[in-house]
C-alpha cells in the first residue's frame, strides 16, 4: 500500500514536470524580433516629438522674455535697450521680473541672448541659438527669434 502511494506520488511529480512547458527558442526569437521592430518604429517618433517640444518651449520663452524686457524698459524709462543690456538685469532689484537665473537658459541649457541692434524686430531680438548653441543652422539647430515665424 505504501509503495502504491509512493508510485502515484512519483507519477504526479513526473506529470507536473512533463506538463510544465517553457518557451521554445523560436518563440523567444519571434518575441524579441517583434519588440525590436516596434522600437524601431516608436523611438524615432518619440525623439522627434521631444525635439519639437523643445523648439516650441524656446519659442514661448523668447516671446515671454521679450515682453519682460519691454516691461523693464517701461519701468526704467528707457526708449531702447542699448549695446550693454544683459538679460540678467531682469533678475535684479527689489521686484525682479524673473525670479530665477535658470529661466534665462533655453531647453538645450544655452543662455538666451539679447541682440541689439536687432536683425528681425524693431527694438531688439531675444534669441535661442537652437540645439547646437551656435548662430544659424537648420532643423533642431535653427535659431529661434522672438516674433519670427
HUURUR-V454904 format. One record per backbone hydrogen bond with DSSP energy under -1.0 kcal/mol. CO is the residue of the C=O (numbers start at 0). NH is the residue of the N-H. E is the energy in kcal/mol with one decimal. If there is no record, write none. Layout:
<<CO & NH & E> <CO & NH & E>>
//
This chain:
<<0 & 4 & -2.1> <1 & 5 & -2.2> <2 & 6 & -2.1> <3 & 7 & -2.5> <4 & 8 & -2.4> <5 & 9 & -2.2> <6 & 10 & -2.2> <7 & 11 & -2.3> <8 & 12 & -2.2> <9 & 13 & -2.7> <10 & 14 & -3.0> <11 & 15 & -2.5> <12 & 16 & -2.2> <13 & 17 & -2.3> <14 & 18 & -2.5> <15 & 19 & -1.7> <23 & 27 & -2.0> <24 & 28 & -2.4> <25 & 29 & -2.4> <26 & 30 & -2.3> <27 & 31 & -2.6> <28 & 32 & -2.3> <29 & 33 & -2.3> <30 & 34 & -2.3> <31 & 35 & -2.3> <32 & 36 & -2.5> <33 & 37 & -2.5> <34 & 38 & -2.3> <35 & 39 & -1.9> <36 & 40 & -1.3> <37 & 41 & -2.4> <38 & 42 & -2.1> <41 & 45 & -2.2> <42 & 46 & -2.5> <43 & 47 & -2.2> <44 & 48 & -2.2> <45 & 49 & -2.2> <46 & 50 & -2.1> <47 & 51 & -2.5> <48 & 52 & -2.3> <49 & 53 & -2.0> <50 & 54 & -2.0> <51 & 55 & -2.5> <52 & 56 & -2.3> <53 & 57 & -2.3> <54 & 58 & -2.2> <55 & 59 & -2.1> <56 & 60 & -2.7> <57 & 61 & -2.7> <58 & 62 & -1.6> <59 & 63 & -2.3> <60 & 64 & -3.1> <61 & 65 & -2.0> <62 & 66 & -1.9> <63 & 67 & -2.2> <64 & 68 & -2.4> <65 & 69 & -2.1> <66 & 70 & -2.2> <67 & 71 & -2.2> <68 & 72 & -2.5> <69 & 73 & -2.2> <70 & 74 & -2.6> <71 & 75 & -1.8> <72 & 77 & -3.0> <73 & 76 & -1.3> <81 & 84 & -1.1> <85 & 88 & -1.9> <86 & 89 & -2.0> <87 & 90 & -1.7> <88 & 91 & -1.3> <89 & 96 & -1.4> <89 & 97 & -2.1> <99 & 102 & -1.8> <100 & 103 & -1.9> <101 & 104 & -1.7> <103 & 111 & -3.0> <105 & 108 & -2.4> <109 & 105 & -3.7> <112 & 126 & -3.2> <114 & 124 & -2.1> <124 & 114 & -3.4> <125 & 145 & -2.0> <126 & 112 & -2.7> <127 & 143 & -3.1> <137 & 140 & -2.2> <138 & 141 & -1.5> <139 & 130 & -2.6> <143 & 127 & -2.5> <144 & 147 & -2.0>>
//
